Amino acid sequence: MVPVDWKKFVHPRGVFRLEYPSHWDHAQKDEARSCGFGPHERDDVGLWISLMPVSVDCNRMADELPKILEQVLPRMEGGNIRRDETLRHYGVKADVHKDGEGGHFWLVAGGDVVLFASTQLPIAEQEVWNPVFERVMATLEITREEELAYRQLTDDILTLLRERHPDQDFRADEKGIRGRDRVVFLSNVFREVRGASPERRKEVIEHFVKGLGQSIDLPLGQETWDDARQRVLPLLKPRSYLESTSANRHSLFTDWLSGVVICYALKSKDIFRFVTTADLERWETDAQTIHDTSVANLVRLSWPKRLEGARQHDGSRLIIVSTSDGLASSRLLHPDLHKLFSGPLGSPFRAGIPDRDTLVIYSDRRSLRERTERQLKKDYKSSSYPITPRPFLVTADGIAPAPK
């Protein structure tokens, strides 16, 4: 009899989820690479689901699964391979041909993983147990959509890099893409692709690979201080940008306000090369000198000739500083910001940097700031390069977190 009550199982590494009879036990082996389900009172009846040691774009696997299962079945004693239409994902199924057994084998592909499943049960009890196991398998849902998108992005970028820079012998690994003398990290471009419309995906990837091509031609880590001091600029980043597992953890930075830090980068065309603590030692200089020099370079940058904005009925104003140099948010650090904008906005005024390419400055009037700060939160959540949803107060004496 098929049990009525079912229990949910979620894989501890977020690979899949399913439902199984609530009175059954479940077990995990090899750090959950294999998970088993079966009745407590029987050691000859059960289902095991294992992760295959591959990471692939499973959308391209449909033609391969029957071939793969066919190759392994002779030593596993099975046959009669066919598509299993009851599964949520593409999968193939075969019968166990071992003496006295009546279970099945499955290969199921979804996201970026392939799962191998098998059931064990006495052949005399097929009619009792097979419907139950088939019901369990029908609930199986692979939850790797984001990982699949990352795999697809990796494959697309890797293809272009191999075409344009064959001498680098680029290969994918667990960190991203690795060449002969450099590692390409994909977290930032992945966020940008996820935030872009499907029509812009190709454009974003092309721009990223083009930028990498420029950086490959740069003598990274060989700049002299005389060269670097002309190009170093400040970049505002969330503190999470410097997480210990991040590729940016060696970047030189200065703590600033509200979980935001100031990093420093050398700008060459459209490429920013972050300054590291190793650069500091190589140049025989100190962090304060780097900071002062970068801000002085920021001051020399031009402002947009036209500033978009809006004027409210009560006289309050909002101005959007939009630049094409990737340094819009950095202009919040401009030492003359208050002097430049307190005339039209009043003093003090407020500022927001929800992402790298946005600086919004606006009058400190209740109706305007409430609307604007709601939008700051939305822009922060949707951005590929977020900084902070928190507003700042700009006064003649400096900048501080804005009171709520």
N, C-alpha and C positions, 0 to 999 in steps of 0.2 A: 504494500500500500504506500502510495506517495505521501510523505508527510505534508501537513498543512502549514505549519509554522516555519518561517525561513529567517535566517540571520544574515546580516550584511558583513562582508569581509572587505577591508581596504588594505591593499598591499602597503607595507610600511615604507617603501620607497616610492610610492605613488605610481606604480606601473599599471596596476589594474584593480578592478573591484568586481565582486560577484556576490551572489546569494547562495547559501547552502542550508540544509536542514538544521534547525536550531538545536537539536539534540546530538548532532555530530560533534566530533573534535576536529581541530585543525592544528597542523604542525608546520614548522619552518626549519629549513636546513640551509647551511652555507650562506648565512646573512640574508635569508629570504630569497635566495636565487631559486629555491624550490619550495613550494608550499603544498601541503597535503590536506585532504579533507576526507573524512569517513566516519562510520559509526563506531562508537567507543567500544562496543562489545565484539567487534569483528576485526581481526588483523589480516584477513584475506579479502577484504573489500575496501576499495579506496580510490581516490583521484589525486594525481600529482600533476602540478603545473610548474614548469621550469622555464626560466629565461634562457634563450639561446645566446651565446656569447658573440652577438653581432649588433651593430647599430647601423641601420639602413633606412632609406626612404621606402617604406613599405607600400607606397602607392605604385611602386615599380616591381613589386614582388609577385604579383598574381600568377604569372606564367612559371615562376621558379618553384613555388611551394610543392606542387605535385612531384616535380623532379627530385627535390630535396628529400621528401618523404619516401619516394621510391628507392633512393639510394640507401637509406638507413633501415628500411623494413626487412631485408633479408636476414640481417643479424639479429633483428628484434622479433622475428617470426610474426609477420603481418602481411596483409594484402588487401585487395579491393579498394584502391584509392578513389575517392570521389569528393566533389565539392559538398560542404555542409552548409546548406542554405538556412539552417536555423540559427547560425551564429550572427552576432552583430557585426563582426569584421570578416574580411575574407579569410577563409580557412578550408583546409582539406582534412578528410577523415579516412581512416582505414580500420579494418577489423584485426583483432588479435587472433593469431592462429596457433598459439601455444596449446598443447594438449590440456584439456580440462578447463580452459579459460575462455571467457566470452566477452572481454572488454573491447576497448577501442583506443586508437591513437589519433591525435590531432596535431596539426601545425596551424597556428593562427597568427596573422600578421596585422599589426595596427600601430599607428604612430611611427616610432623608429625602432620597434622591437618585434621579435618573432618569439612566440610562446610554443613550447612543446608540452602537450598534455597526454596523459595515459590513464586508463582505468584498469583495475584488477578486480576480477570477480569470478566465482565459479560458473562454468558454462550452464549448469543446471538452473542457475538463478538469474539468467539473462532478463527474463520478463519482469523480474522484481526490481533489479538494480539499474539496468540500462536507461529506462525512462527517467529515473531520478538523476543520474549523471548527465543525461542529455539536457535536462531542465537546468542543472547547475551551469553547464557550458553555455546554454542560451542566455544566461544572465551575465556572462563574462563581458566586461567592458574595459578596453585598454584606454588608459587616461594619459596619453603621451602626445597630445596635440601640439603643445608648445615645443617639446623636444623634437617633434617631427619638423616643425617650422624652422628650428635652429639647424637641424641636419640638412634641410633643403637649401637654406641660405649658405651653409658651409660648402655644400657641393657646387652651388652656382658660383661662389666667389673663387673656390679652388680651381674650377674649370678656366675662369678668366685669367687667374694668376699664372697657371701653367702655360696658357697660350702666350701671354705677354712677357713672362719672365722665366723661360725654360731653364735658364742657368741656375735658378734658385732651388730647383727640385722640390717645390712645395708639396707638403703632405699634411693631411688632417691628423690631429691627435686630440687628447682629452682637453687640452687648453685652448685649441683653436686650430690655426694653420701654422706650420713650422717650415721655414726655408733653411737654406744653408747657414745664413748668418743673422736671421731674425725670426721672431714669432709674431704672427698677426692675431691680435685678440679681437673677438667679434661681438662682445657684449654691447658696445655702443651702437654699432650699425644694426644689430638685431633689434634694439629698442626703436631705432629710427624706421626700420622696415615695418615693424609691427604697428607703428603709429601712422604709417603712410597708407594712402589708398592703393588698391591693387594695381592701378594704372601707373603709379609712381615707383613701384618696386624696382623695376629694371633701372630706372633713372638713379635711384638711391645707390644701388649696387655698383653701377658704372662709375658714379662719382667717388665712391669709396675706393674702388680699385684704382682709379686714376690718381687719387691722392696717395695711395700706397706706392704707385709707380714713382711719383715725385720723391717720396721719402726714401725709396730704395737708392735713388741717385744722390742723396745727401750724405755727407760724412758724419753720421751720427756719433756723438761721443768724442769727436775730434775738434770741436770748435774751441777757439781761443777765447779768453775773456774779452779781448779787444773786439772780436766779432760778436760775441754773445751780448755784450752790453748795449749794442745798437739795436738788438732785436728782441730782448726779453720784455715780456708784458705780463701783467697780472690776470689770472683767470679765477673767477669765483666758482667753487664747487661745493656740493654737499659733503659733509664729513664721511659719509658712506663710500664716497669715491675712493677713499684711501684705506678701505678695509684690508685687513692683513692678508687675505687670500687674493686680493686684487693685483693686477699687473702694475697698478699705480702706487703701490704701497711704499715705494722708495722715492716718491716725488717729494721735493722740498715744498713745505707749506707753512703758512702762518695762521694760527687760530684767529677767527674774526668774531662774528655774531650769530646767534640763533642757529647753531649747528652748521654754519657755513665757514669754509676755510678759503684762504687765498693761496692758490697754486701759482706757479710761474712757468712760462713756456717761451721757447724761441720760435718766432713766426717766420716761415719761409713760404711765400706765395699763399696757398690755402692750407698749409700744413703747420700744426703746432707740435713742437717737440718739448715735452715737459722736462723741466729742470729737475735733476735728482740731487740727492745728498752727495753722491759721488762727484757730480759736476762742481759742487761747492768746494770740495777738497782739491779737485784738479785745478780750479781757477785760483786757489789760494785766496778766497774772499770769504765773506760772512753773509748770513741770512739778511741782516739789516741792509747791507749794501745792495743785495739782489732786489729787495723790496723797494728801496728808494729809487733805484735805477729803473725798475719796471714801471713805477708810478710816473716817473718823469717822462718815460716813453709814451705812456698812456695819454698824458697831457698834450703831447704833440700831435696826437691823432685828431683828424678833423671830425666835426659833428655833421650829421646829415644836413643838407641844404634846406630840406623841408621836413618839419616835424608834424606828424599827424596828431590829431587830438580832438577834443570836444569842449565846448563851453556850456555850463549849466545856467538855468534861470537865476540862480542865486549868486552868480558871479564866479563860482568855483570852476576850475579847469582841470583837464586831464591831458597829458602829453605822452605819446608813445615814441620812444627812441628806438628806431629800427635801423640797423646797419647791416651791411653785407660782409662784414669782416670777422664775424664770430665773436665780437667783443662788445656787443650791446650791453650785456649785464655788467661787464667790467667797468663801464663808465659810471657805475654807482660809486666807485672809488675815486672819481675825479675830485681833487681837492677844492675845485671852484664850483662844484655842483650847486651848492646853496646860493652862491652869488649869481650864478647864471640863470637860475629858474625861480628864485624867490619873488622876483617882480611879478610875473604872471600868475604864480601859484599861491603867493602869500607865504608867510613864515610863522611856524615851521610848515613844511609840506611832507607828504608821504611818498614812499617809493616801493616798488615790488619787482622782484626778479624771479618769476616762476620757472624760467628756463634760461639756457645759455644765450639765446638770441633775443631776449625781451627785457627791456627796462621801461617800466611804467612809472611816471611821476605824476602826482595829483594833489589837489588842495586837501587840507585836513578839515573837510566839512563832512558831517555825519552821513547825509544821504549819498554823497558821492563815494565816500570811502566804503560804505556797506556794500554798494553795488560792485565797486571795483574789486574789493577783497574777496567777494564770492567768485568773481571771475578769475582771480589769481589762483584760487584753489583748484578750479576746473582746469586751467591751463597747466598747472603743475602736474596734475594727475595724468593728463593726456600727452605730455611732452616726452620726446625721446631723450632729451638732455635736461632733466629737471634739476632745479637748484633748491628752492624753498617756497612754500606757500605763505610764509610769514612776511608781513609788511614791515618797513623800516620808517623811522622818523628822521627827517633831514633838518637839522638846525644850523645856526651860524657857528655853533661850537663842534659840530660833527654829526655822526650818524649813530642811532641807537635803535634797538627793537621798538616798534611802535606799540603803545599800550592798547589793550583790547577795548 
